[in-house]
């Protein structure tokens, strides 16, 4: 998979959520998230975004959101 996520991987806690490469932990994460979505309609991934990067995402949202809602 490599860099197919671009700069997004800089924001994700890849130790906790190894979405950047194929491994058993990634497959387990996907299976769990899919089961939660099927059961509840959503999956909450606590700590998915690195805490130190949340401010940058908030800045980005304000810059590009316009009238959109997140």
C-alpha positions in Angstrom: 0.0 0.0 0.0 2.9 2.3 0.7 2.2 6.0 0.3 -1.2 5.6 -1.4 -2.6 7.5 1.6 -0.4 10.5 0.9 0.0 13.0 3.8 -3.0 11.5 5.7 -0.7 8.9 7.3 1.1 11.7 9.1 -2.1 12.3 11.1 -2.9 8.6 11.9 -1.5 6.7 14.9 0.0 3.9 12.7 1.2 2.0 15.7 -2.3 1.6 17.0 -4.0 1.5 13.6 -1.6 0.1 11.0 -3.6 1.1 7.9 -0.4 1.8 5.8 0.6 -1.8 5.2 -0.9 -5.3 5.0 -0.6 -7.2 8.2 -2.7 -9.3 10.5 -3.4 -6.2 12.8 -4.7 -4.3 9.8 -7.0 -7.2 8.8 -8.2 -7.5 12.3 -9.0 -3.8 12.5 -10.9 -3.9 9.2 -12.9 -6.9 10.3 -13.8 -5.3 13.6 -14.7 -2.0 12.0 -16.9 -3.7 9.4 -18.7 -5.7 12.2 -19.3 -2.5 14.1 -20.6 -0.7 11.0 -22.9 -3.6 10.2 -24.2 -3.7 13.8 -24.4 0.0 14.7 -24.0 1.9 11.4 -20.7 3.4 12.5 -17.3 2.5 13.9 -15.5 4.7 16.4 -11.7 4.5 16.3 -10.6 6.1 19.4 -7.1 7.6 19.1 -7.1 7.1 15.3 -5.8 10.7 14.9 -2.6 11.6 16.7 -3.5 14.0 19.5 -0.8 16.5 18.4 -2.3 16.6 14.9 -5.9 17.4 15.9 -5.2 21.2 15.9 -3.9 21.0 12.3 -7.1 19.1 11.2 -9.2 21.8 12.9 -7.3 24.5 11.1 -7.8 22.7 7.8 -11.5 22.2 8.4 -11.9 25.9 9.1 -10.0 26.8 6.0 -11.7 24.5 3.5 -15.1 23.7 5.1 -17.1 26.8 3.9 -20.7 26.0 4.5 -20.2 22.2 4.8 -20.8 20.4 8.1 -18.6 17.7 9.5 
